Amino acid sequence: MSTTIFRNKNLVRPKKTGTAKRQRIKAQFNRLVGLGIPEASAKRMSPKEIRNLLKRPKKITSSI
């Protein structure tokens, strides 16, 4: 087996950046507000809570 960078997928794959993470969080926040959650309450949520709510958007719209 070769141990060169070319064959090692973990050394070649792209790294996650902070800019991309902020863009994802902002997009998820806007999606949640678009589903009907008040913006003030969405701002108090952590990114993890926002992601968990977006997993089942049908439940959000039915509870509002």
C-alpha positions as CSV (number, residue, x, y, z in Angstrom):
1,M,0.0,0.0,0.0
2,S,1.2,3.5,-0.8
3,T,1.1,6.3,1.7
4,T,1.4,9.2,-0.7
5,I,-0.9,12.2,-0.4
6,F,-2.4,11.3,-3.8
7,R,-3.8,8.0,-2.4
8,N,-4.7,9.3,1.1
9,K,-8.2,10.7,0.8
10,N,-8.2,12.4,4.2
11,L,-5.3,14.6,3.2
12,V,-6.8,15.7,-0.1
13,R,-10.4,16.4,0.9
14,P,-11.5,20.0,1.3
15,K,-11.5,21.6,4.8
16,K,-14.5,23.3,6.3
17,T,-14.2,27.1,6.7
18,G,-15.7,29.5,9.2
19,T,-17.2,31.6,6.4
20,A,-19.1,28.6,5.0
21,K,-20.3,27.7,8.4
22,R,-21.7,31.2,9.0
23,Q,-23.4,31.2,5.6
24,R,-25.1,27.8,6.5
25,I,-26.2,29.1,9.9
26,K,-27.7,32.3,8.3
27,A,-29.5,30.3,5.6
28,Q,-30.9,27.9,8.1
29,F,-32.0,30.9,10.3
30,N,-33.8,32.5,7.3
31,R,-35.5,29.2,6.4
32,L,-36.8,28.9,10.0
33,V,-38.1,32.4,9.9
34,G,-39.7,31.7,6.6
35,L,-41.6,28.7,8.1
36,G,-43.3,31.1,10.6
37,I,-41.1,31.1,13.7
38,P,-40.9,34.7,15.1
39,E,-37.5,36.2,14.4
40,A,-37.0,37.3,18.0
41,S,-37.4,33.7,19.3
42,A,-35.2,32.3,16.5
43,K,-32.4,34.7,17.4
44,R,-32.3,33.2,20.9
45,M,-31.9,29.7,19.6
46,S,-28.5,28.1,19.2
47,P,-27.5,26.8,15.7
48,K,-28.0,23.2,17.0
49,E,-31.6,24.0,18.0
50,I,-32.3,25.6,14.6
51,R,-31.0,22.5,12.8
52,N,-33.1,20.2,15.0
53,L,-36.3,22.2,14.2
54,L,-35.5,22.2,10.5
55,K,-35.3,18.4,10.4
56,R,-39.1,18.2,10.5
57,P,-40.5,21.4,9.0
58,K,-44.0,19.9,8.7
59,K,-44.3,19.8,12.5
60,I,-43.3,23.5,12.7
61,T,-46.0,24.7,10.4
62,S,-48.7,22.5,12.0
63,S,-47.9,23.8,15.5
64,I,-48.1,27.5,14.6
